[in-house]
């Protein structure tokens, strides 16, 4: 019996060998796991943090891109965003798609490019309505669309202004055939010189009161006559929208805060914006342009960045009416409303008008 019991009791030396052997096996396993070439580091930074996404502006630095510039300068973007101007790019929308970037351009340019096959999606607006207006000299007495019948109107062919003007006149039932449209004469110099009786151009192009070229003007706005179309819109390549939706939401939130900062207090925002470009902008001119475009960014009862389907349908209809294109891609595939809804639902304070309710 004593001998049998001694056989069943583990020997101390054997126990030590067993423990050492198990420890060695575990250590070897850990080393092999660490050295596996296909194993990614546990805390590797995401691609979105390593690589900056471009936010390209279809035009020079200025008031019309104040929200984007303010967001960049004030640090409202959580992701790495590089804002830069890329004016006079005839294929701007295609460039955005090719570079997997984010852009801001006119609703018209965006929609026509998407119909032609550019894989892009619009997700918000900076100008909720068109910035196009018709200007006449105050002394001329031309104050309504009907007053333009029989007159000469300066414009640029196939421009947003050209399309919007024709749509307004058609909607009002006014005879466009009795209006002489003069191409290439859409400047205020041509208007002052009497080369035309009216011009079609953007509201931020008009001379400010401090300018030597200033003259009192009448302004006819298409939206006052029922023409509502998206002005400037934010969009991105479909790849970025589908693969990194959280980045789109982050950028959109930053843009909203940028516009809030811009209009909360000109004394704070104008100096920031004036120094945002490669050359310093005139503070006085910048403030004037911001005041002119304010209703387009902050409409009464509206939210920053918001647009609705009716504006897009109107734009689609007037582009087809102008024979500039056909709806090869349905609006539902090119315009997204959910990003805006989600951002405002998650951050209801962004919709509060208190920050910009008063002119300053």
C-alpha positions as CSV (number, residue, x, y, z in Angstrom):
1,X,0.0,0.0,0.0
2,X,2.7,2.6,0.8
3,X,4.4,1.9,-2.5
4,X,1.2,2.3,-4.5
5,X,0.5,5.7,-2.9
6,X,4.0,6.9,-3.7
7,X,3.4,6.1,-7.4
8,X,0.2,8.2,-7.6
9,X,1.7,11.3,-6.0
10,X,3.2,13.7,-8.6
11,X,6.9,14.3,-8.2
12,X,7.9,18.0,-7.5
13,X,10.5,18.0,-10.2
14,X,8.0,16.8,-12.8
15,X,5.5,19.5,-11.8
16,X,8.2,22.1,-12.3
17,X,9.1,20.8,-15.8
18,X,5.4,20.7,-16.7
19,X,4.9,24.3,-15.6
20,X,8.0,25.5,-17.5
21,X,6.9,23.7,-20.6
22,X,3.5,25.2,-20.6
23,X,4.9,28.7,-20.1
24,X,7.4,28.3,-23.0
25,X,4.5,27.1,-25.3
26,X,2.4,30.1,-24.3
27,X,5.3,32.5,-24.9
28,X,6.1,31.1,-28.3
29,X,2.4,31.4,-29.2
30,X,2.4,35.1,-28.2
31,X,5.6,35.8,-30.2
32,X,4.2,34.1,-33.3
33,X,1.0,36.0,-33.0
34,X,2.7,39.3,-32.7
35,X,5.0,38.6,-35.6
36,X,2.2,37.6,-38.0
37,X,2.6,39.9,-41.1
38,X,-1.1,40.1,-41.7
39,X,-2.0,41.3,-38.2
40,X,-2.9,45.0,-38.0
41,X,-1.8,47.0,-35.0
42,X,-4.5,47.1,-32.4
43,X,-4.5,50.9,-32.3
44,X,-3.7,51.8,-35.8
45,X,-5.2,55.1,-36.8
46,X,-8.0,55.1,-39.3
47,X,-7.4,56.2,-42.9
48,X,-9.8,59.1,-42.4
49,X,-7.5,60.5,-39.8
50,X,-4.3,60.0,-41.7
51,X,-5.4,61.3,-45.1
52,X,-7.0,64.8,-45.4
53,X,-10.1,65.1,-47.4
54,X,-10.3,68.0,-49.8
55,X,-13.1,70.5,-49.7
56,X,-12.9,72.4,-53.0
57,X,-14.7,75.7,-53.8
58,X,-15.9,76.4,-57.3
59,X,-14.8,80.0,-57.3
60,X,-12.4,82.4,-55.7
61,X,-12.2,83.0,-51.9
62,X,-14.9,85.4,-50.8
63,X,-18.2,85.9,-49.0
64,X,-20.0,83.2,-50.9
65,X,-17.8,80.6,-49.3
66,X,-17.7,82.2,-45.8
67,X,-19.2,79.2,-44.0
68,X,-16.5,76.9,-45.4
69,X,-13.7,79.3,-44.6
70,X,-15.0,80.0,-41.1
71,X,-15.3,76.3,-40.3
72,X,-11.7,75.7,-41.4
73,X,-10.2,78.7,-39.6
74,X,-12.2,78.2,-36.4
75,X,-11.5,74.5,-36.2
76,X,-15.1,73.3,-36.5
77,X,-14.1,70.2,-38.6
78,X,-13.3,67.1,-36.5
79,X,-11.8,65.3,-39.5
80,X,-8.8,66.5,-41.4
81,X,-10.2,68.8,-44.1
82,X,-8.2,70.9,-46.6
83,X,-10.2,73.8,-48.0
84,X,-9.0,75.3,-51.3
85,X,-10.4,77.4,-54.1
86,X,-10.5,75.9,-57.6
87,X,-12.1,78.5,-59.8
88,X,-12.6,78.2,-63.5
89,X,-12.5,74.4,-63.7
90,X,-15.0,73.5,-66.5
91,X,-15.1,69.9,-65.1
92,X,-15.4,70.9,-61.5
93,X,-18.0,68.2,-60.6
94,X,-16.1,65.5,-62.3
95,X,-12.9,66.6,-60.5
96,X,-14.7,66.1,-57.2
97,X,-15.8,62.6,-58.1
98,X,-12.3,61.7,-59.4
99,X,-10.5,62.9,-56.3
100,X,-13.0,61.4,-53.9
101,X,-13.4,65.0,-52.5
102,X,-16.2,67.3,-51.4
103,X,-17.2,70.3,-53.4
104,X,-19.5,73.3,-53.5
105,X,-20.9,74.6,-56.7
106,X,-24.2,75.8,-58.3
107,X,-27.2,73.5,-58.2
108,X,-27.4,73.8,-62.0
109,X,-23.8,72.8,-62.6
110,X,-24.1,69.9,-60.2
111,X,-27.3,68.5,-61.7
112,X,-26.2,68.8,-65.3
113,X,-22.9,66.9,-64.5
114,X,-24.8,64.2,-62.6
115,X,-27.1,63.7,-65.6
116,X,-24.0,63.3,-67.7
117,X,-22.7,60.5,-65.6
118,X,-20.6,62.1,-62.8
119,X,-20.9,59.7,-59.7
120,X,-21.8,62.4,-57.1
121,X,-24.4,63.0,-54.4
122,X,-25.6,66.4,-53.1
123,X,-26.1,66.4,-49.3
124,X,-26.8,70.1,-48.3
125,X,-26.9,73.6,-49.6
126,X,-25.0,76.7,-48.7
127,X,-27.3,79.1,-50.7
128,X,-30.8,77.7,-50.3
129,X,-32.0,79.8,-53.3
130,X,-30.4,81.2,-56.4
131,X,-28.1,84.3,-56.0
132,X,-29.2,85.4,-59.5
133,X,-31.0,88.7,-59.8
134,X,-31.9,91.2,-62.5
135,X,-30.5,94.8,-62.0
136,X,-31.7,98.0,-63.5
137,X,-30.8,101.6,-62.8
138,X,-33.1,103.2,-60.3
139,X,-33.7,106.1,-62.6
140,X,-35.0,103.8,-65.3
141,X,-38.2,103.0,-63.5
142,X,-37.8,99.3,-64.4
143,X,-38.9,97.5,-61.3
144,X,-40.9,94.4,-62.3
145,X,-40.4,91.6,-64.8
146,X,-43.2,93.0,-67.0
147,X,-41.2,96.3,-67.3
148,X,-38.5,94.4,-69.2
149,X,-40.7,93.6,-72.2
150,X,-39.3,95.5,-75.2
151,X,-36.0,96.2,-73.4
152,X,-32.4,95.0,-73.8
153,X,-31.1,92.6,-71.2
154,X,-27.4,91.7,-70.8
155,X,-26.6,88.1,-69.9
156,X,-24.2,85.2,-70.3
157,X,-25.3,82.3,-72.5
158,X,-26.3,79.0,-70.8
159,X,-25.5,80.5,-67.4
160,X,-27.6,80.0,-64.3
161,X,-28.9,83.5,-64.7
162,X,-29.9,82.9,-68.3
163,X,-31.9,79.8,-67.4
164,X,-33.5,81.3,-64.3
165,X,-34.5,84.5,-66.1
166,X,-36.2,82.6,-68.9
167,X,-38.1,80.4,-66.4
168,X,-39.3,83.4,-64.5
169,X,-40.6,85.2,-67.7
170,X,-42.3,82.0,-68.9
171,X,-44.0,81.4,-65.5
172,X,-45.3,84.9,-65.6
173,X,-46.6,84.5,-69.1
174,X,-44.5,87.3,-70.5
175,X,-43.3,87.3,-74.1
176,X,-39.6,86.5,-74.1
177,X,-39.6,87.0,-77.9
178,X,-40.1,90.7,-77.2
179,X,-37.0,91.0,-75.0
180,X,-33.6,91.6,-76.6
181,X,-31.0,89.5,-74.8
182,X,-27.5,90.8,-75.4
183,X,-24.8,88.1,-74.7
184,X,-21.7,89.2,-72.9
185,X,-23.2,92.4,-71.6
186,X,-23.9,91.4,-68.1
187,X,-21.6,93.8,-66.3
188,X,-22.6,96.9,-64.3
189,X,-20.3,98.9,-66.6
190,X,-22.5,98.0,-69.5
191,X,-25.6,98.9,-67.5
192,X,-24.2,102.3,-66.5
193,X,-23.0,103.0,-70.1
194,X,-26.5,102.4,-71.4
195,X,-25.5,99.5,-73.6
196,X,-28.4,97.5,-72.0
197,X,-31.4,98.4,-69.9
198,X,-31.0,95.5,-67.4
199,X,-28.4,92.9,-66.6
200,X,-28.6,89.4,-65.1
201,X,-25.9,88.6,-62.6
202,X,-25.3,87.5,-59.0
203,X,-26.3,89.7,-56.1
204,X,-22.8,89.8,-54.7
205,X,-21.4,91.3,-58.0
206,X,-23.1,94.7,-57.4
207,X,-20.9,97.7,-56.4
208,X,-21.0,98.6,-52.7
209,X,-21.7,102.2,-51.5
210,X,-18.0,102.9,-50.9
211,X,-17.1,102.1,-54.5
212,X,-16.6,104.8,-57.2
213,X,-18.7,102.6,-59.5
214,X,-21.7,102.7,-57.1
215,X,-25.0,103.7,-58.6
216,X,-28.5,103.3,-57.2
217,X,-30.2,100.2,-58.5
218,X,-33.4,98.4,-58.7
219,X,-33.3,94.6,-58.0
220,X,-35.7,92.0,-59.4
221,X,-35.3,88.7,-57.6
222,X,-36.7,85.5,-59.3
223,X,-37.7,84.0,-55.9
224,X,-40.1,86.9,-55.4
225,X,-41.9,85.5,-58.5
226,X,-42.1,81.9,-57.5
227,X,-38.7,80.6,-58.9
228,X,-37.0,78.7,-56.1
229,X,-34.0,76.5,-57.0
230,X,-31.0,75.4,-55.0
231,X,-28.2,78.0,-55.2
232,X,-24.9,76.6,-54.1
233,X,-24.9,73.0,-53.0
234,X,-22.5,70.7,-51.1
235,X,-21.8,67.4,-52.7
236,X,-19.3,64.5,-52.7
237,X,-18.2,61.6,-54.8
238,X,-20.4,58.5,-54.3
239,X,-17.5,56.5,-53.0
240,X,-16.9,58.9,-50.1
241,X,-20.6,59.2,-49.3
242,X,-21.1,55.4,-49.1
243,X,-17.8,54.5,-47.5
244,X,-17.4,57.3,-45.0
245,X,-20.9,58.6,-44.1
246,X,-19.7,59.7,-40.6
247,X,-17.2,62.0,-42.2
248,X,-19.9,63.6,-44.4
249,X,-22.0,64.2,-41.2
250,X,-19.0,65.7,-39.4
251,X,-18.2,68.0,-42.3
252,X,-21.8,69.1,-42.5
253,X,-22.0,69.9,-38.8
254,X,-18.8,72.0,-39.2
255,X,-20.2,73.9,-42.1
256,X,-23.4,74.7,-40.2
257,X,-21.3,76.0,-37.3
258,X,-19.1,78.0,-39.8
259,X,-22.2,79.8,-41.1
260,X,-23.4,80.4,-37.6
261,X,-20.1,82.0,-36.7
262,X,-20.1,84.1,-39.9
263,X,-23.5,85.7,-39.2
264,X,-23.4,85.9,-35.4
265,X,-21.2,88.9,-35.2
266,X,-19.6,90.7,-38.2
267,X,-17.1,92.3,-35.9
268,X,-15.6,88.9,-35.1
269,X,-16.2,87.0,-38.4
270,X,-15.1,89.6,-41.0
271,X,-11.5,89.9,-39.8
272,X,-11.2,86.1,-39.7
273,X,-12.6,85.7,-43.2
274,X,-10.6,88.6,-44.6
275,X,-7.4,86.8,-43.9
276,X,-8.6,83.4,-45.0
277,X,-7.4,83.6,-48.6
278,X,-3.9,83.9,-50.1
279,X,-4.5,87.6,-50.4
280,X,-6.3,89.7,-47.8
281,X,-9.8,90.6,-48.7
282,X,-11.4,94.0,-48.2
283,X,-13.3,93.9,-44.9
284,X,-15.8,96.5,-46.1
285,X,-16.5,94.7,-49.3
286,X,-16.7,91.4,-47.5
287,X,-19.3,92.7,-45.1
288,X,-21.3,94.1,-47.9
289,X,-21.4,90.9,-49.8
290,X,-22.3,88.9,-46.6
291,X,-25.3,91.2,-46.1
292,X,-26.5,90.8,-49.6
293,X,-26.4,87.0,-49.5
294,X,-27.7,86.6,-45.9
295,X,-31.3,85.8,-46.9
296,X,-30.0,82.9,-49.1
297,X,-28.1,81.3,-46.2
298,X,-30.5,82.2,-43.4
299,X,-34.0,82.3,-44.8
300,X,-36.9,83.3,-42.5
301,X,-38.1,80.2,-40.7
302,X,-35.4,78.0,-42.5
303,X,-32.4,76.1,-41.3
304,X,-28.8,76.5,-42.5
305,X,-28.0,74.0,-45.3
306,X,-31.5,72.8,-45.7
307,X,-33.2,72.2,-49.1
308,X,-36.4,70.5,-50.1
309,X,-37.4,68.3,-53.0
310,X,-39.6,71.0,-54.6
311,X,-36.5,73.2,-55.3
312,X,-34.7,70.3,-57.0
313,X,-37.8,69.5,-59.1
314,X,-38.1,73.1,-60.2
315,X,-34.4,73.2,-61.2
316,X,-34.8,69.9,-63.1
317,X,-37.9,71.3,-64.9
318,X,-36.3,74.6,-66.0
319,X,-33.1,72.8,-67.2
320,X,-35.2,70.5,-69.3
321,X,-37.2,73.6,-70.5
322,X,-34.0,75.3,-71.4
323,X,-33.0,72.2,-73.4
324,X,-29.7,71.9,-71.5
325,X,-30.2,68.3,-70.6
326,X,-32.4,65.4,-69.9
327,X,-33.0,63.6,-66.6
328,X,-30.8,60.6,-67.3
329,X,-30.4,60.0,-63.5
330,X,-33.4,60.4,-61.2
331,X,-33.2,63.0,-58.5
332,X,-33.6,60.3,-55.8
333,X,-30.2,58.9,-56.9
334,X,-28.3,62.2,-56.8
335,X,-29.8,64.2,-53.9
336,X,-29.6,63.0,-50.2
337,X,-31.7,64.6,-47.5
338,X,-30.9,62.2,-44.7
339,X,-27.5,63.7,-43.7
340,X,-29.2,67.0,-42.8
341,X,-32.0,65.4,-40.9
342,X,-29.6,63.2,-38.9
343,X,-27.3,66.2,-38.0
344,X,-30.2,68.4,-36.8
345,X,-31.7,65.5,-34.9
346,X,-28.5,64.7,-33.1
347,X,-27.6,68.4,-32.5
348,X,-30.9,70.3,-32.2
349,X,-29.0,73.4,-30.9
350,X,-27.7,73.8,-34.5
351,X,-31.2,74.9,-35.6
352,X,-31.6,77.5,-32.9
353,X,-31.7,80.9,-34.5
354,X,-30.5,82.9,-31.5
355,X,-26.9,83.2,-32.7
356,X,-27.8,85.1,-35.8
357,X,-31.3,86.6,-35.2
358,X,-30.0,90.1,-35.1
359,X,-27.9,92.1,-37.6
360,X,-24.6,93.2,-36.1
